[in-house]
Amino acid sequence: MKKILIALALMLLGGASAAYAADKAPAPRMTKEQNKKMAWWRDAHFGMFIHWGPYAQWGGVYNDYLQRIGGTEWIMNRCKIPVAEYQAKAKEFNPVDFDADAVVKMARDAGMKYLVFTTKHHDGFAMFQSDASPFNIVDFTPYKRDVVDDLVKACEKYGLKFGIYYSQLQDWNNGGTTGRRTMDQGWPNPEAAKIDAYTKEHNGSWDPAQQKRTYDEYFDEIAIAQLRELLTRHGKDIHVIFWDTPSLMKEEYAAKVADLLKEYPHIITNDRLIRGNENYTGDYKTPEQAIPTVKQLDGCDWETNMTLSDSWGHKKRGVSWKTPRTLITNLIDIVSKGGNFLLNIAPDETGAIPPQNVTRLAEVGKWMDKYGESIYGTERMRVKKPDWGYCTQKILPEGKTKVYLQVIDWPEDGNLLFRIYENAVSARLLDSGKPVEFKNTHDGIYLTLPKEAPDEIASVIELEFDKKLPRLKRVPMNTKNFEIVDAPSKKH
């Protein structure tokens, strides 16, 4: 009997041990190929997003009403502008003040390393010549220039990686999905109740002209055809594809995209092609207009995409602009958590860049000129976020580590404690190279700083360690996603 009880106990212990081992199974490992593919993107950390199309002509204003909700690139949908009316105005789109060279140079001077451009947003207007649809900037407008081609050339000139945004299924002019929104989000149309009833009965469409194709026909005749055009012309120069609003995407659609991209294995894609499908997770996650908390991070690659103003598209009035302090602090916060920052600007209807964009990016560029070393090629540290600011680290080829302390709240008494239990071998102010007095203790590293902060927004101190500090490993993508602010609801 005693032997039986002992055997039973061993079996139970073995089962518990196996269960514990299953709970503690090692996280999936990133492949060498994926790490190599993502290397430049992880090092870059900072890019420019550009939302631009004929919606800039409206600037968020319809019938003298400022669109009530959402970015102005949604004005056709929010205000329920008929297809014929929208296209008539698009025919006048003639952005003669657009200068691709100047825009990309501005991005380069701001410290940005890549650029993502809206080749086709949800209004279905292509900012490139397209045989798949005449509704494009070359064939439909007096401008007659291929903006994508101009930006590709400028990015090559200034050393930026080029990426495209492409709305793969939502399209309000060519027969794609329409993403139902109620009239109260646009303007007080006297026919609001009637329009809302119509959109509810027609999958979000507010104009019969939007129902000229099935979604299957749209995807084959427009989406895949235009993606093939872009890749055939610029495939070697396209390094990122940013998909958007994947509601109603089918797996068969995603499979067609994947087949198309097989010839371009270098292209990095985001997580918005199709949702909840483990076969098409993309390469990085896209929190929108928000910086994730540490608890929301799961080891996958990620990028916050955010507007410089309060709209993705150009807005003619009632604009709120982020300050240089906010932009720089957001960049540091994002990078300290291991992410990238894709910051959006919006040219106006003439193609000019509003001066508020220019001046703010210039201020960011000044900071990056001094402290970019603490951003590029750095990674998140395995330490608790300091109360006085942020920190990043960079593992050097020779086995040493540089740590960068981005100090937002400069201590009045000149004493700063960095809670890390490793011994530094040197410390200096990053901008001037001036040595900083420090002491390694069991509390962490105490630093004695100058009375005045070198920078009014964020000063950086560089610490060096003669060893590799612990690292947080990247893990492969999963199907968990951040919210898309303007994603159509499946219930519609």
Backbone torsions as a table, in degrees:
resi	resn	phi	psi	omega
1	MET	NA	-42.8	179.8
2	LYS	-61.1	-41.6	178.8
3	LYS	-63.1	-37.7	-179.9
4	ILE	-65.5	-42.7	179.5
5	LEU	-64.1	-40.7	178.8
6	ILE	-63.4	-43.7	179.7
7	ALA	-62.9	-41.7	178.9
8	LEU	-63.5	-40.9	178.9
9	ALA	-63.2	-41.6	179.0
10	LEU	-64.1	-38.0	178.1
11	MET	-63.6	-43.6	179.9
12	LEU	-64.6	-43.1	178.0
13	LEU	-62.2	-40.6	179.0
14	GLY	-63.3	-41.3	178.2
15	GLY	-63.9	-42.2	179.2
16	ALA	-64.3	-41.6	179.7
17	SER	-62.5	-41.1	179.7
18	ALA	-65.2	-40.7	179.5
19	ALA	-64.1	-42.4	179.3
20	TYR	-62.7	-40.5	179.3
21	ALA	-63.7	-37.9	179.6
22	ALA	-65.7	-40.7	178.5
23	ASP	-62.8	-33.3	-176.6
24	LYS	-100.0	24.1	-179.8
25	ALA	-58.7	140.7	-178.4
26	PRO	-61.2	145.3	179.3
27	ALA	-65.8	150.8	177.5
28	PRO	-55.4	145.0	-176.6
29	ARG	-100.1	140.8	175.6
30	MET	-73.4	135.6	179.9
31	THR	-74.8	158.6	177.5
32	LYS	-62.3	-37.4	-179.7
33	GLU	-64.1	-41.6	-179.7
34	GLN	-69.0	-40.6	177.0
35	ASN	-61.2	-40.7	179.1
36	LYS	-65.7	-41.7	179.8
37	LYS	-62.4	-39.8	-174.4
38	MET	-88.4	-5.0	-170.7
39	ALA	-56.9	-49.5	-176.4
40	TRP	-65.1	-37.5	-177.9
41	TRP	-66.9	-42.9	178.2
42	ARG	-65.5	-35.7	179.4
43	ASP	-72.6	-32.5	-173.5
44	ALA	-69.0	-49.9	175.8
45	HIS	66.4	-19.6	-171.2
46	PHE	-140.3	123.7	-179.0
47	GLY	-139.9	166.7	178.2
48	MET	-106.3	133.3	172.8
49	PHE	-104.5	139.2	175.4
50	ILE	-128.4	116.9	172.6
51	HIS	-102.4	116.5	-176.7
52	TRP	-157.8	136.6	178.2
53	GLY	-176.3	-170.1	-178.0
54	PRO	-63.4	-16.4	175.2
55	TYR	-61.7	-19.1	176.3
56	ALA	-64.0	-24.7	178.4
57	GLN	-64.4	-36.7	179.1
58	TRP	-77.2	-38.1	-179.9
59	GLY	60.4	28.6	178.1
60	GLY	83.4	7.1	-176.7
61	VAL	-118.2	126.6	179.1
62	TYR	-135.8	128.6	-176.1
63	ASN	52.9	35.1	-179.4
64	ASP	67.9	13.0	174.2
65	TYR	-103.7	134.1	172.9
66	LEU	-76.1	124.4	177.7
67	GLN	-45.5	134.1	-167.8
68	ARG	-83.6	-29.6	-176.2
69	ILE	-139.3	144.5	170.4
70	GLY	84.7	169.6	178.2
71	GLY	-67.3	151.5	-174.6
72	THR	-68.8	-16.1	175.8
73	GLU	-66.8	-11.4	177.9
74	TRP	-96.0	11.1	-171.4
75	ILE	-61.7	-36.6	180.0
76	MET	-60.6	-42.1	-179.4
77	ASN	-74.9	-51.4	-175.3
78	ARG	-61.8	-39.8	-177.5
79	CYS	-96.3	0.4	177.7
80	LYS	54.5	52.0	178.2
81	ILE	-74.5	127.3	179.5
82	PRO	-60.3	151.1	-177.9
83	VAL	-55.9	-47.4	-177.5
84	ALA	-61.9	-38.8	-179.8
85	GLU	-69.2	-43.3	179.8
86	TYR	-63.8	-42.6	-178.2
87	GLN	-70.0	-33.8	178.0
88	ALA	-62.6	-39.7	178.2
89	LYS	-73.0	-37.3	178.6
90	ALA	-61.4	-30.7	178.4
91	LYS	-62.0	-22.0	-179.8
92	GLU	-91.5	-2.4	-176.5
93	PHE	-64.7	112.9	-175.5
94	ASN	-142.3	72.4	-172.2
95	PRO	-78.4	69.1	-173.4
96	VAL	-67.5	-14.4	-179.3
97	ASP	-91.1	1.4	-179.9
98	PHE	-73.9	130.5	-179.5
99	ASP	-129.6	96.3	-177.0
100	ALA	-58.0	-40.1	179.8
101	ASP	-59.9	-46.4	-179.1
102	ALA	-66.6	-37.8	-180.0
103	VAL	-65.0	-47.1	-178.5
104	VAL	-68.3	-36.9	176.1
105	LYS	-63.0	-39.6	177.2
106	MET	-61.5	-41.6	177.1
107	ALA	-63.1	-45.6	179.2
108	ARG	-60.0	-44.8	-178.1
109	ASP	-69.1	-22.6	176.5
110	ALA	-81.0	-5.6	180.0
111	GLY	95.1	9.4	-179.6
112	MET	-80.5	145.4	-175.3
113	LYS	-111.7	-9.6	177.6
114	TYR	-151.9	165.4	-176.0
115	LEU	-139.5	135.9	177.8
116	VAL	-122.3	125.2	-173.6
117	PHE	-119.2	141.3	179.1
118	THR	-75.5	91.0	178.5
119	THR	-67.7	-35.5	172.0
120	LYS	-151.2	117.7	176.5
121	HIS	-92.2	-168.4	-173.1
122	HIS	-67.9	-17.3	178.1
123	ASP	-74.9	-7.4	174.5
124	GLY	83.0	2.7	-178.3
125	PHE	-85.4	122.1	-178.9
126	ALA	-87.0	129.5	178.6
127	MET	-89.6	29.7	178.2
128	PHE	-149.9	162.0	177.7
129	GLN	-69.5	129.5	-176.8
130	SER	-136.2	126.1	173.7
131	ASP	-78.1	-17.2	-177.7
132	ALA	-75.1	-28.1	179.8
133	SER	-149.9	131.1	177.5
134	PRO	-70.1	-11.4	-178.9
135	PHE	-78.5	70.7	-178.1
136	ASN	-143.8	161.4	-170.0
137	ILE	-65.8	-24.9	-179.3
138	VAL	-82.4	-46.8	-173.6
139	ASP	-89.8	-18.8	-170.4
140	PHE	-106.9	-15.3	-172.5
141	THR	-126.2	164.4	176.0
142	PRO	-72.4	-10.1	-177.7
143	TYR	-67.4	-45.8	172.1
144	LYS	64.1	15.3	179.2
145	ARG	-112.5	144.8	177.2
146	ASP	-87.0	103.5	-175.6
147	VAL	-65.3	-37.3	179.1
148	VAL	-61.2	-44.6	178.7
149	ASP	-59.9	-42.4	179.8
150	ASP	-64.2	-41.0	-179.4
151	LEU	-70.1	-38.1	177.0
152	VAL	-57.9	-46.3	-179.1
153	LYS	-64.9	-40.4	179.9
154	ALA	-67.8	-38.7	178.1
155	CYS	-64.0	-39.9	177.0
156	GLU	-62.7	-40.9	-178.8
157	LYS	-63.1	-41.8	-173.7
158	TYR	-100.8	5.2	172.9
159	GLY	78.2	24.8	176.0
160	LEU	-98.5	145.2	171.0
161	LYS	-74.8	141.0	-177.8
162	PHE	-105.3	138.2	177.2
163	GLY	-135.6	159.4	179.9
164	ILE	-120.6	142.6	165.5
165	TYR	-97.3	134.9	176.3
166	TYR	-143.8	121.3	177.0
167	SER	-78.4	104.1	-165.7
168	GLN	-78.6	-20.1	-178.8
169	LEU	-136.4	-31.6	178.9
170	GLN	-80.1	128.2	-177.0
171	ASP	-161.8	113.2	-171.9
172	TRP	-87.0	-4.2	-179.6
173	ASN	-117.8	-25.3	-173.2
174	ASN	-108.0	3.5	175.0
175	GLY	104.0	13.1	176.6
176	GLY	-83.5	-167.2	177.2
177	THR	-66.9	158.5	-175.5
178	THR	-118.2	-14.6	173.9
179	GLY	62.2	81.5	-171.5
180	ARG	-58.8	130.6	172.0
181	ARG	-133.0	144.7	-178.9
182	THR	-83.5	156.8	-173.0
183	MET	-61.8	-26.5	-177.8
184	ASP	-65.7	-10.7	176.7
185	GLN	-85.1	-10.3	-176.8
186	GLY	-108.9	-79.1	179.9
187	TRP	-153.4	163.2	-175.3
188	PRO	-77.3	68.9	178.9
189	ASN	-66.2	127.9	179.1
190	PRO	-59.3	-22.9	-179.3
191	GLU	-97.3	22.4	-173.3
192	ALA	-56.1	-47.4	-177.6
193	ALA	-61.5	-42.0	179.6
194	LYS	-65.5	-42.2	-179.8
195	ILE	-66.5	-43.3	179.5
196	ASP	-62.1	-38.5	177.7
197	ALA	-65.0	-39.6	-179.8
198	TYR	-66.0	-46.1	-178.6
199	THR	-65.0	-31.9	178.6
200	LYS	-67.1	-33.5	-178.4
201	GLU	-87.0	-10.2	-174.3
202	HIS	-128.5	40.5	174.0
203	ASN	53.7	33.7	176.5
204	GLY	96.1	-16.7	-179.3
205	SER	-68.0	142.4	176.9
206	TRP	-115.9	0.8	-177.1
207	ASP	-142.0	128.0	179.3
208	PRO	-55.2	-26.3	-179.8
209	ALA	-64.8	-17.4	179.0
210	GLN	-82.0	-5.5	-174.5
211	GLN	-108.8	27.0	-175.5
212	LYS	-79.7	-12.7	178.6
213	ARG	-132.7	153.5	166.3
214	THR	-77.3	164.6	178.4
215	TYR	-64.2	-36.1	177.2
216	ASP	-61.8	-45.3	179.5
217	GLU	-64.2	-42.0	179.6
218	TYR	-59.8	-46.6	-174.9
219	PHE	-63.3	-40.5	-179.0
220	ASP	-76.5	-41.6	-173.1
221	GLU	-82.7	-29.2	-177.1
222	ILE	-113.0	-62.8	-171.3
223	ALA	-60.4	-58.6	-178.0
224	ILE	-64.9	-38.1	179.7
225	ALA	-62.6	-43.5	-179.8
226	GLN	-72.0	-36.8	176.0
227	LEU	-63.1	-39.7	177.7
228	ARG	-63.5	-40.5	177.5
229	GLU	-60.1	-48.1	-178.7
230	LEU	-63.0	-42.6	-178.4
231	LEU	-71.9	-37.1	178.6
232	THR	-63.1	-40.6	-178.2
233	ARG	-80.9	-37.2	-168.8
234	HIS	-130.9	14.6	-172.6
235	GLY	-50.9	-42.8	-178.3
236	LYS	-70.9	-20.7	-178.5
237	ASP	-97.5	-11.4	177.5
238	ILE	-87.2	120.7	-177.7
239	HIS	-111.7	-16.1	-179.6
240	VAL	-140.2	140.4	168.4
241	ILE	-123.9	124.6	179.7
242	PHE	-106.3	105.6	175.3
243	TRP	-81.9	168.6	-179.9
244	ASP	-153.7	157.5	179.1
245	THR	35.8	75.5	-174.5
246	PRO	-82.1	7.5	179.3
247	SER	-55.3	137.9	-179.9
248	LEU	73.8	3.3	173.3
249	MET	-66.1	136.8	177.2
250	LYS	-101.2	156.9	178.7
251	GLU	-63.0	-33.3	179.8
252	GLU	-66.3	-31.4	175.7
253	TYR	-67.5	-47.0	-179.8
254	ALA	-60.6	-36.8	179.3
255	ALA	-64.3	-37.6	178.0
256	LYS	-65.8	-38.4	176.5
257	VAL	-65.2	-44.4	-179.4
258	ALA	-61.2	-40.0	177.6
259	ASP	-62.7	-39.3	179.9
260	LEU	-66.0	-36.4	-175.9
261	LEU	-83.2	-6.5	179.6
262	LYS	-58.5	-30.1	179.8
263	GLU	-79.1	-5.5	-176.3
264	TYR	-131.6	64.3	-174.0
265	PRO	-65.9	-13.2	-179.9
266	HIS	-78.9	-14.9	-174.2
267	ILE	-76.1	129.5	176.8
268	ILE	-92.7	135.3	179.9
269	THR	-124.2	152.7	178.7
270	ASN	-86.1	-171.8	-170.4
271	ASP	-96.1	16.2	-173.1
272	ARG	-107.4	17.4	177.3
273	LEU	-69.2	-50.0	178.3
274	ILE	-152.2	144.8	-175.8
275	ARG	-100.4	143.9	173.3
276	GLY	72.5	18.8	-179.3
277	ASN	-117.7	113.8	-173.9
278	GLU	-68.9	-13.2	178.7
279	ASN	-83.8	-15.5	-176.1
280	TYR	-137.2	62.1	-176.5
281	THR	-84.3	-16.4	-172.7
282	GLY	77.8	-172.5	-175.1
283	ASP	-106.4	-18.8	-179.0
284	TYR	-153.9	155.9	-178.1
285	LYS	-94.3	158.2	-171.1
286	THR	-131.1	76.2	169.2
287	PRO	-61.6	134.5	-173.1
288	GLU	-112.4	127.4	177.4
289	GLN	59.2	21.6	-179.2
290	ALA	-153.5	151.3	175.4
291	ILE	-103.4	123.1	-177.3
292	PRO	-62.0	152.1	170.2
293	THR	-79.7	164.6	178.4
294	VAL	-59.6	-36.0	-179.3
295	LYS	-66.3	-24.9	-179.5
296	GLN	-82.6	-14.9	-178.3
297	LEU	-80.5	140.8	-177.8
298	ASP	-129.7	16.1	177.2
299	GLY	94.5	-8.5	178.1
300	CYS	-80.6	159.7	173.4
301	ASP	-66.8	144.1	-178.2
302	TRP	-153.5	159.6	-177.9
303	GLU	-147.4	121.2	172.8
304	THR	-79.5	124.0	172.6
305	ASN	-105.3	129.6	-169.2
306	MET	-147.3	149.2	178.8
307	THR	-85.8	149.0	173.7
308	LEU	-77.0	-31.4	174.1
309	SER	-105.3	-149.1	176.1
310	ASP	-107.1	20.0	179.2
311	SER	-148.1	146.3	175.4
312	TRP	-72.2	-45.4	179.0
313	GLY	-90.7	168.2	179.4
314	HIS	-60.1	137.5	-178.2
315	LYS	-126.1	126.4	-172.7
316	LYS	-80.5	-28.5	-178.7
317	ARG	-151.2	159.6	-179.8
318	GLY	69.4	34.5	-175.0
319	VAL	-88.4	140.1	173.4
320	SER	-114.0	127.0	-176.3
321	TRP	-110.3	137.7	173.8
322	LYS	-72.5	144.4	-179.5
323	THR	-81.0	160.4	174.3
324	PRO	-56.2	-36.9	178.3
325	ARG	-60.0	-45.9	179.6
326	THR	-63.6	-43.3	-178.6
327	LEU	-63.6	-45.2	-179.0
328	ILE	-67.3	-43.2	179.4
329	THR	-65.1	-39.6	176.6
330	ASN	-61.2	-44.0	178.9
331	LEU	-58.5	-48.4	-178.6
332	ILE	-63.2	-45.0	-179.7
333	ASP	-57.6	-48.3	-178.3
334	ILE	-62.6	-47.6	-177.7
335	VAL	-67.0	-36.2	179.2
336	SER	-64.2	-21.0	177.2
337	LYS	-97.8	6.7	175.6
338	GLY	88.2	16.0	-177.4
339	GLY	-108.8	179.4	174.8
340	ASN	-110.9	156.8	-179.9
341	PHE	-120.5	113.0	177.0
342	LEU	-105.7	105.8	-171.5
343	LEU	-102.7	125.4	-172.3
344	ASN	-93.0	138.0	167.5
345	ILE	-120.9	164.1	-176.3
346	ALA	-138.6	106.1	173.4
347	PRO	-60.3	155.6	178.9
348	ASP	-87.2	-170.1	-174.8
349	GLU	-67.2	-21.0	177.8
350	THR	-89.8	-8.8	-175.8
351	GLY	96.2	-5.9	179.3
352	ALA	-73.8	151.8	176.7
353	ILE	-93.5	119.7	178.9
354	PRO	-52.8	137.9	-174.0
355	PRO	-58.3	-27.4	178.7
356	GLN	-62.5	-32.5	174.2
357	ASN	-66.6	-46.4	-174.6
358	VAL	-62.7	-49.5	-176.2
359	THR	-66.5	-38.6	-179.0
360	ARG	-70.1	-41.2	178.1
361	LEU	-66.7	-32.4	176.5
362	ALA	-63.6	-39.1	178.2
363	GLU	-67.3	-40.5	175.8
364	VAL	-61.7	-41.2	179.4
365	GLY	-61.6	-37.9	177.7
366	LYS	-62.3	-42.2	178.5
367	TRP	-65.9	-42.6	-179.3
368	MET	-66.1	-32.3	176.3
369	ASP	-59.2	-36.7	-179.0
370	LYS	-85.0	-37.3	-167.2
371	TYR	-125.9	11.6	-179.0
372	GLY	-57.5	-27.4	178.7
373	GLU	-59.5	-27.3	180.0
374	SER	-82.7	-1.7	-179.5
375	ILE	-111.3	-56.6	-175.1
376	TYR	-65.6	133.5	174.0
377	GLY	70.0	12.9	-179.1
378	THR	-99.1	171.8	-178.3
379	GLU	-144.9	167.2	178.6
380	ARG	-67.3	143.8	179.5
381	MET	-97.5	157.1	176.6
382	ARG	-91.5	57.6	176.3
383	VAL	-137.8	161.6	175.9
384	LYS	-72.5	142.5	179.0
385	LYS	-58.2	129.0	178.0
386	PRO	-68.2	150.0	178.5
387	ASP	-69.1	-25.5	-174.9
388	TRP	-89.6	-3.0	-179.2
389	GLY	163.7	-130.5	-173.0
390	TYR	-140.7	171.9	176.8
391	CYS	-152.0	149.5	175.7
392	THR	-136.8	166.7	176.9
393	GLN	-138.4	157.6	179.4
394	LYS	-136.9	119.5	178.7
395	ILE	-83.2	124.4	-178.1
396	LEU	-88.9	152.5	-177.8
397	PRO	-57.6	-31.3	-177.4
398	GLU	-81.7	8.1	176.2
399	GLY	91.6	7.5	176.3
400	LYS	-98.3	173.9	179.4
401	THR	-135.5	135.8	170.4
402	LYS	-106.6	135.2	178.4
403	VAL	-118.8	136.5	-178.1
404	TYR	-116.1	122.9	177.7
405	LEU	-99.7	110.6	178.0
406	GLN	-93.0	101.2	-171.6
407	VAL	-91.7	112.7	178.1
408	ILE	-87.5	-47.2	179.7
409	ASP	-101.1	92.2	-178.1
410	TRP	-67.0	127.5	-175.4
411	PRO	-67.5	133.1	-179.1
412	GLU	-64.0	-35.4	-178.3
413	ASP	-89.6	0.9	177.4
414	GLY	79.9	4.2	-179.0
415	ASN	-105.9	125.4	-178.4
416	LEU	-127.9	131.4	176.9
417	LEU	-110.2	124.2	174.4
418	PHE	-106.6	113.2	-174.7
419	ARG	-78.4	81.0	172.9
420	ILE	-136.5	138.5	-173.9
421	TYR	-106.0	53.5	174.3
422	GLU	-134.2	155.2	-177.2
423	ASN	-95.5	120.1	175.0
424	ALA	-78.2	154.9	177.6
425	VAL	-109.3	-14.8	177.1
426	SER	-159.9	160.3	177.1
427	ALA	-149.7	139.7	179.4
428	ARG	-154.0	158.7	170.7
429	LEU	-75.0	127.8	-171.7
430	LEU	-67.1	-37.6	-174.8
431	ASP	-72.6	-38.6	-176.4
432	SER	-103.2	-19.3	-175.6
433	GLY	80.2	1.8	-178.3
434	LYS	-67.1	130.3	-179.5
435	PRO	-61.7	148.2	177.1
436	VAL	-116.7	131.4	178.0
437	GLU	-70.1	134.9	-178.8
438	PHE	-146.7	164.0	178.6
439	LYS	-144.4	125.4	175.1
440	ASN	-80.4	124.8	179.8
441	THR	-136.9	174.8	177.4
442	HIS	-71.1	-13.5	175.3
443	ASP	-81.6	-22.8	-171.4
444	GLY	135.6	-155.1	-178.9
445	ILE	-105.5	120.1	175.1
446	TYR	-92.2	132.0	179.0
447	LEU	-121.6	139.4	176.4
448	THR	-104.0	112.9	-171.0
449	LEU	-105.0	159.4	173.7
450	PRO	-60.8	158.4	-178.3
451	LYS	-64.4	-40.4	-177.7
452	GLU	-99.7	137.5	177.3
453	ALA	-70.6	135.6	178.3
454	PRO	-62.7	-28.0	-177.7
455	ASP	-132.0	139.3	-176.2
456	GLU	-75.2	-14.9	179.3
457	ILE	-105.1	-57.7	-178.4
458	ALA	-151.6	113.9	176.2
459	SER	-93.5	150.4	-175.2
460	VAL	-123.4	132.1	174.8
461	ILE	-112.4	133.4	178.4
462	GLU	-102.7	125.7	172.7
463	LEU	-109.0	145.0	175.9
464	GLU	-121.5	139.9	179.0
465	PHE	-124.2	142.1	-177.2
466	ASP	-90.1	34.5	179.2
467	LYS	-154.9	166.8	173.0
468	LYS	-81.4	124.3	175.8
469	LEU	-80.7	159.0	179.3
470	PRO	-56.1	144.5	-177.0
471	ARG	-121.3	152.2	172.1
472	LEU	-95.5	122.0	-175.8
473	LYS	-81.2	144.9	171.8
474	ARG	-77.3	146.1	177.4
475	VAL	-122.4	158.1	-179.6
476	PRO	-62.2	159.6	-180.0
477	MET	-65.0	151.5	173.4
478	ASN	-125.7	-171.2	-175.3
479	THR	-94.9	4.6	177.1
480	LYS	-77.8	132.8	-174.7
481	ASN	-131.0	156.2	171.8
482	PHE	-83.9	157.2	180.0
483	GLU	-64.6	140.9	170.7
484	ILE	-98.4	121.0	-171.4
485	VAL	-58.3	-43.9	-175.9
486	ASP	-107.1	26.7	177.9
487	ALA	-72.5	133.3	176.2
488	PRO	-62.4	142.3	178.2
489	SER	-77.4	138.4	-179.5
490	LYS	-64.6	-25.2	-177.2
491	LYS	-68.3	-16.6	177.9
492	HIS	-86.7	NA	NA
